Structure formats: structure tokens, C-alpha cells
Amino acid sequence: MTICPIAVVAGCAKCPAFKVCPLKSVLGDQPPKGEAAPPAPAAKGKKKS
């Protein structure tokens, strides 16, 4: 859930208060501590030779 207006527009990492924000995992776009980000999806399809 993203409620922070800076996180909606630019993302938490670009916020000037990112290092000190206690709510970046609650209000922003950062995953909670201890929870890894989901892996990027692998490209599917046949390779042409």
C-alpha cells in the first residue's frame, strides 16, 4: 500500500527523508524488513538459431 505522495510520484528511494523515514515499509513502496523483493520474471520464449 503506497500512501506517501513522494513514493507515489518518485518512489521512496528518491525521497530526501528516505534514510530517516520510519514508515517507508508501511506507507511507501519498500518491502517490510526481512521480506525479500520478488524476483524479476524470466523471459520466456524460444531462441532463434
PQR file of N, CA, C, O and H, with PARSE charges and radii, in Angstrom:
ATOM      1  N   MET A   1       0.848  -1.168   0.000 -0.4000 1.5000
ATOM      2  CA  MET A   1       0.000   0.000   0.000 -0.0000 2.0000
ATOM      3  C   MET A   1       0.899   1.239   0.000  0.5500 1.7000
ATOM      4  O   MET A   1       1.731   1.407   0.892 -0.5500 1.4000
ATOM      5  N   THR A   2       0.732   2.085  -0.981 -0.4000 1.5000
ATOM      6  CA  THR A   2       1.520   3.307  -1.073 -0.0000 2.0000
ATOM      7  C   THR A   2       0.621   4.506  -0.819  0.5500 1.7000
ATOM      8  O   THR A   2      -0.262   4.812  -1.620 -0.5500 1.4000
ATOM      9  H   THR A   2       0.057   1.948  -1.705  0.4000 1.0000
ATOM     10  N   ILE A   3       0.849   5.179   0.296 -0.4000 1.5000
ATOM     11  CA  ILE A   3       0.053   6.342   0.658 -0.0000 2.0000
ATOM     12  C   ILE A   3       0.875   7.622   0.546  0.5500 1.7000
ATOM     13  O   ILE A   3       0.332   8.693   0.276 -0.5500 1.4000
ATOM     14  H   ILE A   3       1.566   4.930   0.947  0.4000 1.0000
ATOM     15  N   CYS A   4       2.166   7.508   0.752 -0.4000 1.5000
ATOM     16  CA  CYS A   4       3.051   8.675   0.737 -0.0000 2.0000
ATOM     17  C   CYS A   4       3.050   9.307  -0.657  0.5500 1.7000
ATOM     18  O   CYS A   4       3.281   8.604  -1.641 -0.5500 1.4000
ATOM     19  H   CYS A   4       2.606   6.637   0.972  0.4000 1.0000
ATOM     20  N   PRO A   5       2.796  10.615  -0.767 -0.5600 1.5000
ATOM     21  CA  PRO A   5       2.745  11.252  -2.089  0.2800 2.0000
ATOM     22  C   PRO A   5       4.092  11.239  -2.813  0.5500 1.7000
ATOM     23  O   PRO A   5       4.124  11.203  -4.044 -0.5500 1.4000
ATOM     24  N   ILE A   6       5.188  11.267  -2.086 -0.4000 1.5000
ATOM     25  CA  ILE A   6       6.507  11.208  -2.726 -0.0000 2.0000
ATOM     26  C   ILE A   6       6.750   9.814  -3.291  0.5500 1.7000
ATOM     27  O   ILE A   6       7.300   9.678  -4.384 -0.5500 1.4000
ATOM     28  H   ILE A   6       5.162  11.296  -1.087  0.4000 1.0000
ATOM     29  N   ALA A   7       6.348   8.777  -2.558 -0.4000 1.5000
ATOM     30  CA  ALA A   7       6.507   7.405  -3.031 -0.0000 2.0000
ATOM     31  C   ALA A   7       5.645   7.142  -4.260  0.5500 1.7000
ATOM     32  O   ALA A   7       6.038   6.371  -5.135 -0.5500 1.4000
ATOM     33  H   ALA A   7       5.901   8.887  -1.670  0.4000 1.0000
ATOM     34  N   VAL A   8       4.480   7.770  -4.335 -0.4000 1.5000
ATOM     35  CA  VAL A   8       3.607   7.591  -5.494 -0.0000 2.0000
ATOM     36  C   VAL A   8       4.240   8.221  -6.733  0.5500 1.7000
ATOM     37  O   VAL A   8       4.205   7.633  -7.814 -0.5500 1.4000
ATOM     38  H   VAL A   8       4.160   8.396  -3.624  0.4000 1.0000
ATOM     39  N   VAL A   9       4.815   9.407  -6.582 -0.4000 1.5000
ATOM     40  CA  VAL A   9       5.359  10.144  -7.727 -0.0000 2.0000
ATOM     41  C   VAL A   9       6.751   9.670  -8.114  0.5500 1.7000
ATOM     42  O   VAL A   9       7.005   9.384  -9.284 -0.5500 1.4000
ATOM     43  H   VAL A   9       4.844   9.885  -5.704  0.4000 1.0000
ATOM     44  N   ALA A  10       7.655   9.584  -7.143 -0.4000 1.5000
ATOM     45  CA  ALA A  10       9.063   9.326  -7.475 -0.0000 2.0000
ATOM     46  C   ALA A  10       9.603   8.031  -6.893  0.5500 1.7000
ATOM     47  O   ALA A  10      10.612   7.520  -7.378 -0.5500 1.4000
ATOM     48  H   ALA A  10       7.449   9.816  -6.193  0.4000 1.0000
ATOM     49  N   GLY A  11       8.962   7.488  -5.870 -0.4000 1.5000
ATOM     50  CA  GLY A  11       9.465   6.294  -5.202 -0.0000 2.0000
ATOM     51  C   GLY A  11      10.191   6.660  -3.926  0.5500 1.7000
ATOM     52  O   GLY A  11      10.733   7.759  -3.804 -0.5500 1.4000
ATOM     53  H   GLY A  11       8.142   7.904  -5.476  0.4000 1.0000
ATOM     54  N   CYS A  12      10.203   5.756  -2.989 -0.4000 1.5000
ATOM     55  CA  CYS A  12      10.816   6.022  -1.686 -0.0000 2.0000
ATOM     56  C   CYS A  12      12.309   6.348  -1.788  0.5500 1.7000
ATOM     57  O   CYS A  12      12.804   7.225  -1.081 -0.5500 1.4000
ATOM     58  H   CYS A  12       9.762   4.863  -3.088  0.4000 1.0000
ATOM     59  N   ALA A  13      13.015   5.652  -2.656 -0.4000 1.5000
ATOM     60  CA  ALA A  13      14.471   5.816  -2.729 -0.0000 2.0000
ATOM     61  C   ALA A  13      14.881   7.234  -3.128  0.5500 1.7000
ATOM     62  O   ALA A  13      15.995   7.652  -2.812 -0.5500 1.4000
ATOM     63  H   ALA A  13      12.613   4.939  -3.231  0.4000 1.0000
ATOM     64  N   LYS A  14      14.025   7.976  -3.804 -0.4000 1.5000
ATOM     65  CA  LYS A  14      14.353   9.337  -4.241 -0.0000 2.0000
ATOM     66  C   LYS A  14      13.910  10.405  -3.248  0.5500 1.7000
ATOM     67  O   LYS A  14      14.153  11.592  -3.462 -0.5500 1.4000
ATOM     68  H   LYS A  14      13.120   7.637  -4.061  0.4000 1.0000
ATOM     69  N   CYS A  15      13.271   9.994  -2.177 -0.4000 1.5000
ATOM     70  CA  CYS A  15      12.799  10.939  -1.167 -0.0000 2.0000
ATOM     71  C   CYS A  15      13.970  11.459  -0.343  0.5500 1.7000
ATOM     72  O   CYS A  15      14.853  10.685   0.024 -0.5500 1.4000
ATOM     73  H   CYS A  15      13.074   9.029  -2.003  0.4000 1.0000
ATOM     74  N   PRO A  16      13.992  12.760  -0.044 -0.5600 1.5000
ATOM     75  CA  PRO A  16      15.088  13.298   0.774  0.2800 2.0000
ATOM     76  C   PRO A  16      15.089  12.772   2.213  0.5500 1.7000
ATOM     77  O   PRO A  16      16.120  12.846   2.883 -0.5500 1.4000
ATOM     78  N   ALA A  17      13.982  12.251   2.697 -0.4000 1.5000
ATOM     79  CA  ALA A  17      13.892  11.738   4.064 -0.0000 2.0000
ATOM     80  C   ALA A  17      13.959  10.210   4.110  0.5500 1.7000
ATOM     81  O   ALA A  17      13.597   9.616   5.125 -0.5500 1.4000
ATOM     82  H   ALA A  17      13.145  12.191   2.153  0.4000 1.0000
ATOM     83  N   PHE A  18      14.411   9.563   3.040 -0.4000 1.5000
ATOM     84  CA  PHE A  18      14.412   8.100   2.944 -0.0000 2.0000
ATOM     85  C   PHE A  18      15.176   7.434   4.087  0.5500 1.7000
ATOM     86  O   PHE A  18      14.687   6.460   4.660 -0.5500 1.4000
ATOM     87  H   PHE A  18      14.705  10.045   2.215  0.4000 1.0000
ATOM     88  N   LYS A  19      16.351   7.932   4.429 -0.4000 1.5000
ATOM     89  CA  LYS A  19      17.178   7.287   5.460 -0.0000 2.0000
ATOM     90  C   LYS A  19      16.552   7.349   6.847  0.5500 1.7000
ATOM     91  O   LYS A  19      16.776   6.456   7.664 -0.5500 1.4000
ATOM     92  H   LYS A  19      16.748   8.723   3.964  0.4000 1.0000
ATOM     93  N   VAL A  20      15.785   8.373   7.120 -0.4000 1.5000
ATOM     94  CA  VAL A  20      15.225   8.539   8.459 -0.0000 2.0000
ATOM     95  C   VAL A  20      13.728   8.230   8.543  0.5500 1.7000
ATOM     96  O   VAL A  20      13.151   8.286   9.629 -0.5500 1.4000
ATOM     97  H   VAL A  20      15.603   9.099   6.456  0.4000 1.0000
ATOM     98  N   CYS A  21      13.103   7.911   7.436 -0.4000 1.5000
ATOM     99  CA  CYS A  21      11.662   7.662   7.428 -0.0000 2.0000
ATOM    100  C   CYS A  21      11.340   6.336   8.115  0.5500 1.7000
ATOM    101  O   CYS A  21      11.775   5.284   7.646 -0.5500 1.4000
ATOM    102  H   CYS A  21      13.572   7.866   6.554  0.4000 1.0000
ATOM    103  N   PRO A  22      10.589   6.363   9.215 -0.5600 1.5000
ATOM    104  CA  PRO A  22      10.259   5.124   9.912  0.2800 2.0000
ATOM    105  C   PRO A  22       9.100   4.363   9.267  0.5500 1.7000
ATOM    106  O   PRO A  22       8.843   3.214   9.628 -0.5500 1.4000
ATOM    107  N   LEU A  23       8.407   4.982   8.328 -0.4000 1.5000
ATOM    108  CA  LEU A  23       7.215   4.372   7.749 -0.0000 2.0000
ATOM    109  C   LEU A  23       7.366   3.984   6.282  0.5500 1.7000
ATOM    110  O   LEU A  23       6.366   3.758   5.600 -0.5500 1.4000
ATOM    111  H   LEU A  23       8.616   5.915   8.035  0.4000 1.0000
ATOM    112  N   LYS A  24       8.605   3.905   5.784 -0.4000 1.5000
ATOM    113  CA  LYS A  24       8.763   3.613   4.357 -0.0000 2.0000
ATOM    114  C   LYS A  24       8.243   2.241   3.955  0.5500 1.7000
ATOM    115  O   LYS A  24       7.877   2.048   2.796 -0.5500 1.4000
ATOM    116  H   LYS A  24       9.417   4.089   6.337  0.4000 1.0000
ATOM    117  N   SER A  25       8.200   1.282   4.877 -0.4000 1.5000
ATOM    118  CA  SER A  25       7.647  -0.028   4.549 -0.0000 2.0000
ATOM    119  C   SER A  25       6.141  -0.091   4.823  0.5500 1.7000
ATOM    120  O   SER A  25       5.471  -1.026   4.385 -0.5500 1.4000
ATOM    121  H   SER A  25       8.498   1.439   5.819  0.4000 1.0000
ATOM    122  N   VAL A  26       5.612   0.892   5.540 -0.4000 1.5000
ATOM    123  CA  VAL A  26       4.181   0.912   5.847 -0.0000 2.0000
ATOM    124  C   VAL A  26       3.432   1.805   4.851  0.5500 1.7000
ATOM    125  O   VAL A  26       2.421   1.395   4.282 -0.5500 1.4000
ATOM    126  H   VAL A  26       6.156   1.652   5.895  0.4000 1.0000
ATOM    127  N   LEU A  27       3.936   3.026   4.645 -0.4000 1.5000
ATOM    128  CA  LEU A  27       3.254   3.985   3.776 -0.0000 2.0000
ATOM    129  C   LEU A  27       3.859   4.063   2.379  0.5500 1.7000
ATOM    130  O   LEU A  27       3.189   4.482   1.436 -0.5500 1.4000
ATOM    131  H   LEU A  27       4.758   3.359   5.108  0.4000 1.0000
ATOM    132  N   GLY A  28       5.113   3.664   2.241 -0.4000 1.5000
ATOM    133  CA  GLY A  28       5.804   3.804   0.967 -0.0000 2.0000
ATOM    134  C   GLY A  28       5.839   2.523   0.160  0.5500 1.7000
ATOM    135  O   GLY A  28       5.019   1.626   0.356 -0.5500 1.4000
ATOM    136  H   GLY A  28       5.658   3.323   3.007  0.4000 1.0000
ATOM    137  N   ASP A  29       6.809   2.447  -0.759 -0.4000 1.5000
ATOM    138  CA  ASP A  29       6.876   1.320  -1.686 -0.0000 2.0000
ATOM    139  C   ASP A  29       7.977   0.319  -1.339  0.5500 1.7000
ATOM    140  O   ASP A  29       8.314  -0.527  -2.168 -0.5500 1.4000
ATOM    141  H   ASP A  29       7.475   3.176  -0.918  0.4000 1.0000
ATOM    142  N   GLN A  30       8.544   0.394  -0.137 -0.4000 1.5000
ATOM    143  CA  GLN A  30       9.602  -0.513   0.264 -0.0000 2.0000
ATOM    144  C   GLN A  30       9.016  -1.762   0.914  0.5500 1.7000
ATOM    145  O   GLN A  30       8.064  -1.656   1.687 -0.5500 1.4000
ATOM    146  H   GLN A  30       8.271   1.081   0.537  0.4000 1.0000
ATOM    147  N   PRO A  31       9.568  -2.961   0.615 -0.5600 1.5000
ATOM    148  CA  PRO A  31       9.072  -4.173   1.267  0.2800 2.0000
ATOM    149  C   PRO A  31       9.443  -4.169   2.746  0.5500 1.7000
ATOM    150  O   PRO A  31      10.462  -3.586   3.115 -0.5500 1.4000
ATOM    151  N   PRO A  32       8.653  -4.797   3.593 -0.5600 1.5000
ATOM    152  CA  PRO A  32       8.973  -4.857   5.018  0.2800 2.0000
ATOM    153  C   PRO A  32      10.322  -5.537   5.251  0.5500 1.7000
ATOM    154  O   PRO A  32      10.764  -6.351   4.441 -0.5500 1.4000
ATOM    155  N   LYS A  33      10.977  -5.192   6.378 -0.4000 1.5000
ATOM    156  CA  LYS A  33      12.265  -5.809   6.701 -0.0000 2.0000
ATOM    157  C   LYS A  33      12.107  -7.313   6.817  0.5500 1.7000
ATOM    158  O   LYS A  33      11.107  -7.803   7.341 -0.5500 1.4000
ATOM    159  H   LYS A  33      10.618  -4.530   7.036  0.4000 1.0000
ATOM    160  N   GLY A  34      13.103  -8.047   6.324 -0.4000 1.5000
ATOM    161  CA  GLY A  34      13.083  -9.495   6.402 -0.0000 2.0000
ATOM    162  C   GLY A  34      12.333 -10.140   5.254  0.5500 1.7000
ATOM    163  O   GLY A  34      12.347 -11.363   5.110 -0.5500 1.4000
ATOM    164  H   GLY A  34      13.916  -7.649   5.899  0.4000 1.0000
ATOM    165  N   GLU A  35      11.686  -9.339   4.446 -0.4000 1.5000
ATOM    166  CA  GLU A  35      10.937  -9.868   3.315 -0.0000 2.0000
ATOM    167  C   GLU A  35      11.669  -9.459   2.038  0.5500 1.7000
ATOM    168  O   GLU A  35      11.836  -8.272   1.760 -0.5500 1.4000
ATOM    169  H   GLU A  35      11.675  -8.346   4.563  0.4000 1.0000
ATOM    170  N   ALA A  36      12.099 -10.445   1.274 -0.4000 1.5000
ATOM    171  CA  ALA A  36      12.838 -10.163   0.055 -0.0000 2.0000
ATOM    172  C   ALA A  36      11.890  -9.692  -1.041  0.5500 1.7000
ATOM    173  O   ALA A  36      10.718 -10.065  -1.075 -0.5500 1.4000
ATOM    174  H   ALA A  36      11.963 -11.410   1.500  0.4000 1.0000
ATOM    175  N   ALA A  37      12.420  -8.872  -1.928 -0.4000 1.5000
ATOM    176  CA  ALA A  37      11.634  -8.421  -3.072 -0.0000 2.0000
ATOM    177  C   ALA A  37      11.415  -9.601  -4.009  0.5500 1.7000
ATOM    178  O   ALA A  37      12.293 -10.456  -4.124 -0.5500 1.4000
ATOM    179  H   ALA A  37      13.373  -8.569  -1.900  0.4000 1.0000
ATOM    180  N   PRO A  38      10.278  -9.670  -4.675 -0.5600 1.5000
ATOM    181  CA  PRO A  38      10.033 -10.792  -5.588  0.2800 2.0000
ATOM    182  C   PRO A  38      11.036 -10.771  -6.737  0.5500 1.7000
ATOM    183  O   PRO A  38      11.413  -9.701  -7.216 -0.5500 1.4000
ATOM    184  N   PRO A  39      11.470 -11.954  -7.183 -0.5600 1.5000
ATOM    185  CA  PRO A  39      12.449 -11.993  -8.267  0.2800 2.0000
ATOM    186  C   PRO A  39      11.845 -11.507  -9.580  0.5500 1.7000
ATOM    187  O   PRO A  39      10.639 -11.612  -9.802 -0.5500 1.4000
ATOM    188  N   ALA A  40      12.692 -10.980 -10.433 -0.4000 1.5000
ATOM    189  CA  ALA A  40      12.224 -10.496 -11.733 -0.0000 2.0000
ATOM    190  C   ALA A  40      11.788 -11.683 -12.580  0.5500 1.7000
ATOM    191  O   ALA A  40      12.428 -12.734 -12.543 -0.5500 1.4000
ATOM    192  H   ALA A  40      13.672 -10.895 -10.252  0.4000 1.0000
ATOM    193  N   PRO A  41      10.720 -11.535 -13.333 -0.5600 1.5000
ATOM    194  CA  PRO A  41      10.254 -12.649 -14.155  0.2800 2.0000
ATOM    195  C   PRO A  41      11.267 -12.966 -15.263  0.5500 1.7000
ATOM    196  O   PRO A  41      11.853 -12.065 -15.865 -0.5500 1.4000
ATOM    197  N   ALA A  42      11.455 -14.238 -15.512 -0.4000 1.5000
ATOM    198  CA  ALA A  42      12.380 -14.669 -16.548 -0.0000 2.0000
ATOM    199  C   ALA A  42      11.718 -14.520 -17.917  0.5500 1.7000
ATOM    200  O   ALA A  42      10.509 -14.701 -18.063 -0.5500 1.4000
ATOM    201  H   ALA A  42      10.980 -14.969 -15.024  0.4000 1.0000
ATOM    202  N   ALA A  43      12.524 -14.193 -18.896 -0.4000 1.5000
ATOM    203  CA  ALA A  43      11.999 -14.060 -20.257 -0.0000 2.0000
ATOM    204  C   ALA A  43      11.671 -15.441 -20.799  0.5500 1.7000
ATOM    205  O   ALA A  43      12.487 -16.360 -20.732 -0.5500 1.4000
ATOM    206  H   ALA A  43      13.506 -14.046 -18.777  0.4000 1.0000
ATOM    207  N   LYS A  44      10.472 -15.573 -21.332 -0.4000 1.5000
ATOM    208  CA  LYS A  44      10.050 -16.857 -21.869 -0.0000 2.0000
ATOM    209  C   LYS A  44       9.974 -16.746 -23.388  0.5500 1.7000
ATOM    210  O   LYS A  44       9.703 -15.678 -23.937 -0.5500 1.4000
ATOM    211  H   LYS A  44       9.809 -14.826 -21.386  0.4000 1.0000
ATOM    212  N   GLY A  45      10.216 -17.850 -24.041 -0.4000 1.5000
ATOM    213  CA  GLY A  45      10.134 -17.869 -25.488 -0.0000 2.0000
ATOM    214  C   GLY A  45      11.254 -18.696 -26.069  0.5500 1.7000
ATOM    215  O   GLY A  45      12.193 -19.085 -25.376 -0.5500 1.4000
ATOM    216  H   GLY A  45      10.436 -18.717 -23.596  0.4000 1.0000
ATOM    217  N   LYS A  46      11.138 -18.950 -27.329 -0.4000 1.5000
ATOM    218  CA  LYS A  46      12.163 -19.762 -27.988 -0.0000 2.0000
ATOM    219  C   LYS A  46      13.254 -18.856 -28.561  0.5500 1.7000
ATOM    220  O   LYS A  46      12.983 -17.766 -29.064 -0.5500 1.4000
ATOM    221  H   LYS A  46      10.375 -18.633 -27.893  0.4000 1.0000
ATOM    222  N   LYS A  47      14.457 -19.326 -28.473 -0.4000 1.5000
ATOM    223  CA  LYS A  47      15.577 -18.608 -29.070 -0.0000 2.0000
ATOM    224  C   LYS A  47      15.715 -19.044 -30.514  0.5500 1.7000
ATOM    225  O   LYS A  47      15.647 -20.234 -30.825 -0.5500 1.4000
ATOM    226  H   LYS A  47      14.677 -20.211 -28.064  0.4000 1.0000
ATOM    227  N   LYS A  48      15.905 -18.095 -31.377 -0.4000 1.5000
ATOM    228  CA  LYS A  48      16.092 -18.423 -32.787 -0.0000 2.0000
ATOM    229  C   LYS A  48      17.563 -18.681 -33.049  0.5500 1.7000
ATOM    230  O   LYS A  48      18.428 -17.928 -32.601 -0.5500 1.4000
ATOM    231  H   LYS A  48      15.960 -17.129 -31.125  0.4000 1.0000
ATOM    232  N   SER A  49      17.834 -19.744 -33.773 -0.4000 1.5000
ATOM    233  CA  SER A  49      19.222 -20.099 -34.075 -0.0000 2.0000
ATOM    234  C   SER A  49      19.615 -19.641 -35.444  0.5500 1.7000
ATOM    235  O   SER A  49      20.752 -19.856 -35.865 -0.5500 1.4000
ATOM    236  H   SER A  49      17.131 -20.355 -34.137  0.4000 1.0000
TER
END
